[in-house]
Amino acid sequence: MRTIQLGTSPLQVPVVAVGCMRINSLTPAEAERFLQTSLEQGANFFDHADVYGGGKCEEIFAEAIHMNDDIREKIIIQSKCGIRQGMFDFSKEHILNAVDGSLKRLKTDYLDILLLHRPDALVEPEEVAEAFDALERSGKVRYFGVSNQKPMQIELLKKFVKQPIVTNQLQLSITNATMISNGINVNMENESAVDRDGSILDYCRLHDITIQPWSPFQYGFFEGVFLGNEKFPELNQTIDEIAARYGVSNTTIAIAWLLRHPAKMQPVIGTMNTTRLVDSCKAADIYLTREEWYAIYRAAGNILP
Ligand SMILES: NC(=O)c1ccc[n+]([C@@H]2O[C@H](COP(=O)([O-])OP(=O)(O)OC[C@H]3O[C@@H](n4cnc5c(N)ncnc54)[C@H](OP(=O)(O)O)[C@@H]3O)[C@@H](O)[C@H]2O)c1
């Protein structure tokens, strides 16, 4: 699969990342087959979090991939920490404990990348810096990133954290594209002009932070899948027409739309269906025209001034 550089790190990563949040919906045999298919596709980048399935997802993954030293060096593992029941927690103590828990469940000595999962209102960036230093020194984590963070939150971290922030995982799909539409509707008196995220898209491009779009097939906040959904007739008609043109499925086009953006994003897919996994990976080889990209943007109800 085509690769990109992850932020300013030396890591070359496949353009499609495999999200493991839903892997606990599979039987052990299904999980094994799913991960085998991923590897066959060159999709060797796996996204985790300590909270997925209450920790079960990391365990199921390690079992299903038959984790050992040989496998470990062929894959890239990213996990996240900072979400706790009823709160967010970026304290040094919590970050260090969370990583130890993930390493144990994943049966590995190190994470390639650790992300802070969701902004903690009580963050003490000095503590985050101490935690990152300790994790880097001990070799438990190689690279660091964030998720769901605005530019100023990243700037605050950067005042103390010396490791580069290599990625920012953000909710982004064709039907959830405010970070794109507000850049198109600058200064207009319409809803799309509202800048909800402090121009995070431009900020990440300026600072070489790879955006990892999460929930690339969902609309709303886990409300459902827009593909084949009668709530989005125009969007599906447009996607289907373009899919037919390229001889691929609608799944491929949904991911190709994200990959066409020059920010060089790495979508994190959440499907546990091997056909949809393979179709998502095919997007790495599709380059939509400008006309096709904007047609899909508009068909989803996103507006141009
Ligand atoms: N950083 C964060 O805050 C955050 C938040 C959420 C998720 N994530 C990460 O992002 C990954 C992806 O998130 P996600 O799972 O919500 O994203 P997603 O890929 O948009 O959604 C996957 C879900 O949609 C279903 N689906 C996809 N295409 C379909 C179709 N054409 N027809 C019917 N069902 C379809 C899948 O079912 P099938 O399995 O049957 O295909 C699966 O249940 C997660 O695994 C996780 O790693 C991060």
The ligand as a Gaussian input file, in Angstrom:
#p B3LYP/6-31G(d) Opt

LIG

0 1
 N       -9.766000       9.488000      18.511000
 C      -11.035000       9.311000      18.754000
 O      -11.652000      10.032000      19.546000
 C      -11.759000       8.204000      18.049000
 C      -13.164000       8.091000      18.153000
 C      -13.769000       7.028000      17.494000
 C      -13.034000       6.138000      16.745000
 N      -11.673000       6.258000      16.679000
 C      -10.859000       5.331000      15.868000
 O      -11.342000       5.379000      14.558000
 C      -11.673000       4.062000      14.120000
 C      -12.818000       4.151000      13.177000
 O      -13.982000       4.612000      13.855000
 P      -15.401000       4.034000      13.482000
 O      -15.436000       2.574000      13.636000
 O      -16.425000       4.837000      14.190000
 O      -15.430000       4.442000      11.921000
 P      -16.115000       3.984000      10.605000
 O      -15.119000       3.240000       9.804000
 O      -16.683000       5.222000      10.027000
 O      -17.317000       3.045000      11.017000
 C      -17.198000       1.662000      11.110000
 C      -18.570000       1.081000      11.340000
 O      -19.380000       1.403000      10.216000
 C      -19.851000       0.191000       9.618000
 N      -19.852000       0.364000       8.167000
 C      -18.908000       0.960000       7.416000
 N      -19.267000       0.973000       6.129000
 C      -20.468000       0.339000       6.061000
 C      -21.361000       0.061000       5.016000
 N      -21.103000       0.415000       3.743000
 N      -22.514000      -0.552000       5.309000
 C      -22.798000      -0.914000       6.566000
 N      -21.974000      -0.684000       7.638000
 C      -20.835000      -0.046000       7.362000
 C      -18.889000      -0.869000      10.059000
 O      -19.543000      -2.119000      10.040000
 P      -18.763000      -3.395000       9.452000
 O      -17.763000      -3.758000      10.513000
 O      -19.844000      -4.407000       9.271000
 O      -18.126000      -2.964000       8.173000
 C      -18.547000      -0.432000      11.455000
 O      -19.546000      -0.818000      12.376000
 C      -11.922000       3.267000      15.393000
 O      -11.698000       1.885000      15.229000
 C      -10.915000       3.878000      16.320000
 O       -9.658000       3.261000      16.104000
 C      -11.039000       7.284000      17.308000

